[in-house]
Amino acid sequence: VCTAYKYKGKPVKSFPYSLDNIEPVYREFKGWRQPVNGSRRFIDLPKQAQDYVIFIEKFLGVKVSFISVGKKREAIFKKTTKGGSL
């Protein structure tokens, strides 16, 4: 995940309009090999996928409400505070 940018080695506070001399700053996460398309609750996701969603929530300062694990309507579930689905 790109979390920031540097201009000539120094952090910039906003998204640069020109990418000359811009270096992205990345945060890497462990991946997972098991399929998630059958998951219907947050707690059913692999730990690495859960960690990724939690990072997104903390980094953006908002709670994730829905998670999609496929292209069908049934592959979307609501993330509840207890980690399950409604």
N, C-alpha and C positions, 0 to 999 in steps of 0.2 A: 504494500500500500504506500503510495506517495503521500507523505505527511507534511512536507514543507519544501521550500526551494531555497537555494543559495545563489547569490550573485557574486561572482569572483571570490567564492569561499565564505561570504558573509550571509547570514540568514536575511531573507526578505519577509516583510510583514503581510504582503498581499500577493495575489497571483500576478505574475509579470505579464505584461502585454507583448513583450518580445522575449523570445527564448534564447537570444544571443548571450553567451556566457552564463547561462542558467544551469544549475545542477540540481536535479531532484534528490530529495532525501527520502529513502525508503525504510519502511518497517517490514521485516520479513516474518512470516508465520509458517509453522509446520503444516504440511498438507495432510491429507487423509486419502487412503486408497479404497475405502469401502464406499459403496453407493449410498447416497442420501435420499434418492427419489422415493423411497418407501417410508421415510420419516414423516410423522404427522404431529409430533410434539418436539419441543426444543430439547428435552432430555433424551430423545431418541437419536439426536445428531451426535456424530463423533466429538470427542472432547476438543479436538483441534478446531472444528467448525463452531462449536459453542464459544471457544476463546476468541475466534475471529469476530463473531457477532457482538460479544461483550466489548471488545476493543472498539468496534465501530460506534457503539452506544456511548462509551466514555469519551472517545475522541471528538465526536460530533456534539455531545452533550444532550442527546435525545434518546428516547427509548425506541427500540425497534418494535413495531406492532405486529407486522406480518413477515413471514419467511416463506419464500418460494423454493421448492426443491425439484421443480420440473415445469413442463409447459402446460400441463392440464390444470383445470380449475381445482381439482381435488388435491393438487400438489402444493397448495397454499394453505398455511395454517397460522392461526393467531398465536403469538408468543405471549403467554401470560406471566404474571409476576412469579408464579410458582414453577415456571418452566414448562408447563404442559400446554394443552390446547383447550379451547372451549367446546 
